[in-house]
């Protein structure tokens, strides 16, 4: 997975963060018996999925062409990144 940078996009990070907050809220609601808060937390989890998908569709996720790079494209990208890092 790391070879394709799976999940390293603003859409993935935002959706995951919102879902994590929702799971945390639901977990706290189970400890302090608050049924309504449990359902609010689950709603936040669903919101995280919707926000992540919307951001991905808005162009902040991985583009399909980035998943299937040829070896030549991968080498070219690495060379460009090395030049940019070197300040050339």
Contact map, one row per residue, 1 for C-alpha under 8 A:
1111110000000000000000000000000000000000000000000000000000000000000000000000000000000000
1111110000000000000000000000000000000000000000000000000000000000000000000000000000000000
1111110000000000000000000000000000000000000000000000000000000000000000000000000000000000
1111110000000000000000000000000000000000000000000000000000000000011000000000000000000000
1111111100000000000000000000000000000000000000000000000000000000000000000000000000000000
1111111100000000000000000000000000000000000000000000000000000000000000000000000000000000
0000111110011000000000000000000000000000000000000000000000000000000000000000000000000000
0000111111011000000000000000000000000000000000000000000000000000000000000000000000000000
0000001111111000000000000000000000000000000000000000000000011100000000000000000000000000
0000000111111100000000000000000000000000000000000000001000011000000000000000000000000000
0000000011111110000000000000000000000000000000000011111100011000000000000000000000000000
0000001111111111000000000000000000000000000000000001000100001000000000000000000000000000
0000001111111111100000000000000000000000000000000000000000000000000000000000000000000000
0000000001111111110000000000000000000000000000010011000000000000000000000000000000000000
0000000000111111111000000000000000000000000000011111100000000000000000000000000000000000
0000000000011111111100000000000000000000000000011001000000000000000000000000000000000000
0000000000001111111110000000000000000000000000010000000000000000000000000000000000000000
0000000000000111111111000000000000000000000110110000000000000000000000000000000000000000
0000000000000011111111100000000000000000000111111000000000000000000000000000000000000000
0000000000000001111111110000000000000000000010000000000000000000000000000000000000000000
0000000000000000111111111000000000000000100110000000000000000000000000000000000000000000
0000000000000000011111111100000000000001111110000000000000000000000000000000000000000000
0000000000000000001111111110000000000000110010000000000000000000000000000000000000000000
0000000000000000000111111111000000000000100000000000000000000000000000000000000000000000
0000000000000000000011111111100000001101100000000000000000000000000000000000000000000000
0000000000000000000001111111110000001111110000000000000000000000000000000000000000000000
0000000000000000000000111111111000000100000000000000000000000000000000000000000000000000
0000000000000000000000011111111100000100000000000000000000000000000000000000000000000000
0000000000000000000000001111111111101100000000000000000000000000000000000000000000000000
0000000000000000000000000111111111100100000000000000000000000000000000000000000000000000
0000000000000000000000000011111110000000000000000000000000000000000000000000000000000000
0000000000000000000000000001111111000000000000000000000000000000000000000000000000000000
0000000000000000000000000000111111100000000000000000000000000000000000000000000000000000
0000000000000000000000000000110111111100000000000000000000000000000000000000000000000000
0000000000000000000000000000110011111110000000000000000000000000000000000000000000000000
0000000000000000000000000000000001111111000000000000000000000000000000000000000000000000
0000000000000000000000001100100001111111100000000000000000000000000000000000000000000000
0000000000000000000000001111110001111111110000000000000000000000000000000000000000000000
0000000000000000000000000100000000111111111000000000000000000000000000000000000000000000
0000000000000000000001001100000000011111111100000000000000000000000000000000000000000000
0000000000000000000011111100000000001111111110000000000000000000000000000000000000000000
0000000000000000000001100100000000000111111111000000000000000000000000000000000000000000
0000000000000000000001000000000000000011111111100000000000000000000000000000000000000000
0000000000000000011011000000000000000001111111110000000000000000000000000000000000000000
0000000000000000011111100000000000000000111111111000000000000000000000000000000000000000
0000000000000000001000000000000000000000011111111100000000000000000000000000000000000000
0000000000000000011000000000000000000000001111111110000000000000000000000000000000000000
0000000000000111111000000000000000000000000111111111000000000000000000000000000000000000
0000000000000011001000000000000000000000000011111111100000000000000000000000000000000000
0000000000000010000000000000000000000000000001111111110000000000000000000000000000000000
0000000000100110000000000000000000000000000000111111111000000000000000000000000000000000
0000000000110111000000000000000000000000000000011111111100000000000000000000000000000000
0000000000100010000000000000000000000000000000001111111110000000000000000000000000000000
0000000000100000000000000000000000000000000000000111111111000000000000000000000000000000
0000000001100000000000000000000000000000000000000011111111111000000000000000000000000000
0000000000110000000000000000000000000000000000000001111111111100000000000000000000000000
0000000000000000000000000000000000000000000000000000111111111000000000000000000000000000
0000000000000000000000000000000000000000000000000000011111111000000000000000000000000000
0000000000000000000000000000000000000000000000000000001111111110000000000000000000000000
0000000011100000000000000000000000000000000000000000001111111100000000000000000000000000
0000000011110000000000000000000000000000000000000000001111111110000000000000000000000000
0000000010000000000000000000000000000000000000000000000100111111011000000000000000000000
0000000000000000000000000000000000000000000000000000000000101111111000000000000000000000
0000000000000000000000000000000000000000000000000000000000000111111100000000000000000000
0000000000000000000000000000000000000000000000000000000000000011111110000000000000000000
0001000000000000000000000000000000000000000000000000000000000111111110000000000000000000
0001000000000000000000000000000000000000000000000000000000000111111110000000000000000000
0000000000000000000000000000000000000000000000000000000000000001111111000000000000000000
0000000000000000000000000000000000000000000000000000000000000000111111111100000000000000
0000000000000000000000000000000000000000000000000000000000000000000111111100000000000000
0000000000000000000000000000000000000000000000000000000000000000000011111110000000000000
0000000000000000000000000000000000000000000000000000000000000000000011111111000000000000
0000000000000000000000000000000000000000000000000000000000000000000011111111100000000000
0000000000000000000000000000000000000000000000000000000000000000000011111111110000000000
0000000000000000000000000000000000000000000000000000000000000000000000111111111000000000
0000000000000000000000000000000000000000000000000000000000000000000000011111111100000000
0000000000000000000000000000000000000000000000000000000000000000000000001111111110000000
0000000000000000000000000000000000000000000000000000000000000000000000000111111111000000
0000000000000000000000000000000000000000000000000000000000000000000000000011111111100000
0000000000000000000000000000000000000000000000000000000000000000000000000001111111110000
0000000000000000000000000000000000000000000000000000000000000000000000000000111111111000
0000000000000000000000000000000000000000000000000000000000000000000000000000011111111100
0000000000000000000000000000000000000000000000000000000000000000000000000000001111111111
0000000000000000000000000000000000000000000000000000000000000000000000000000000111111111
0000000000000000000000000000000000000000000000000000000000000000000000000000000011111111
0000000000000000000000000000000000000000000000000000000000000000000000000000000001111111
0000000000000000000000000000000000000000000000000000000000000000000000000000000000111111
0000000000000000000000000000000000000000000000000000000000000000000000000000000000111111
